[in-house]
Amino acid sequence: MKLFYYPAACSLADHIALIETGLPYSLLSIDGEKRTQDGRDFLSINPKGYIPTLELEDGVFLTENQVILSYIAETSGKLLPRDGIARWRTFEALAFMSSEIHAHYQPFFRDFPELEKARAREKLAKAFNILANQMGDKAFLIGDEMTIADCYLFWVLMVAPKSGVELPDNLRKGFDRLRARPSVVQAFAEEGLG
Ligand SMILES: N[C@@H](CCC(=O)N[C@@H](CS)C(=O)NCC(=O)O)C(=O)O
């Protein structure tokens, strides 16, 4: 599998999941002209123009973080509870982080008016509280085992300081625990992050 990525962008979640599951992968970055590291036109691969994009062994491309994370989990048989409500809570958390957190980071990635940033901060603060309540004092977001929800959680928490919204204490501690995992350390090194 080949993961198209930008360093420190949301593809970091998929990168961490690939390392955690032990699936073989390679990384391909995209340049400012939307050319892939191996010289292809990225827009012809993914007309949406964004990462993460995953190229499967048969040359098929998958997009959307939630789907790529789910594919990695299903293919490896890891990072996703097999049955019971925890499986659905994992998908629920992915959807929540995508629409209620990731989407509200836009004003901080680009130069949006202050009013829009303030609105986004309000939504983010609410969403972080919901995640904090869900996590409680568990080791991970869904339970005592790491899931793909934690891979995405790591990235959304990493970006939170850009928004100026303070993280609840248990999420900050959860972030620190994830940051220390060998998979995260390896992903940082492979993406050239400090
Ligand atoms: N809906 C997509 C959003 C992905 C996304 O926002 N990717 C950003 C990086 S975090 C991107 O590629 N931005 C580049 C651009 O918009 O040109 C998903 O959940 O995977």
The ligand as a MOL file (V3000), in Angstrom:
LIG
                    3D

  0  0  0     0  0            999 V3000
M  V30 BEGIN CTAB
M  V30 COUNTS 20 19 0 0 0
M  V30 BEGIN ATOM
M  V30 1 N -12.5730 14.9310 4.0340 0
M  V30 2 C -11.1620 14.6710 3.9810 0
M  V30 3 C -10.3920 15.9400 4.3350 0
M  V30 4 C -8.9080 15.7450 4.1790 0
M  V30 5 C -8.1370 17.0500 4.3510 0
M  V30 6 O -8.6770 18.0510 4.8610 0
M  V30 7 N -6.8720 17.0290 3.9630 0
M  V30 8 C -6.0580 18.2130 4.0230 0
M  V30 9 C -4.8570 18.0130 4.9240 0
M  V30 10 S -5.2890 17.7430 6.6180 0
M  V30 11 C -5.4990 18.5120 2.6260 0
M  V30 12 O -5.1040 17.6160 1.9220 0
M  V30 13 N -5.4550 19.7790 2.2640 0
M  V30 14 C -4.8470 20.1900 1.0390 0
M  V30 15 C -5.7240 21.0010 0.2040 0
M  V30 16 O -6.8880 21.2590 0.5980 0
M  V30 17 O -5.2650 21.3810 -0.8830 0
M  V30 18 C -10.7950 13.5190 4.9270 0
M  V30 19 O -11.4070 13.4090 5.9860 0
M  V30 20 O -9.9100 12.7420 4.5900 0
M  V30 END ATOM
M  V30 BEGIN BOND
M  V30 1 1 1 2
M  V30 2 1 2 3
M  V30 3 1 2 18
M  V30 4 1 3 4
M  V30 5 1 4 5
M  V30 6 2 5 6
M  V30 7 1 5 7
M  V30 8 1 7 8
M  V30 9 1 8 9
M  V30 10 1 8 11
M  V30 11 1 9 10
M  V30 12 2 11 12
M  V30 13 1 11 13
M  V30 14 1 13 14
M  V30 15 1 14 15
M  V30 16 2 15 16
M  V30 17 1 15 17
M  V30 18 2 18 19
M  V30 19 1 18 20
M  V30 END BOND
M  V30 END CTAB
M  END
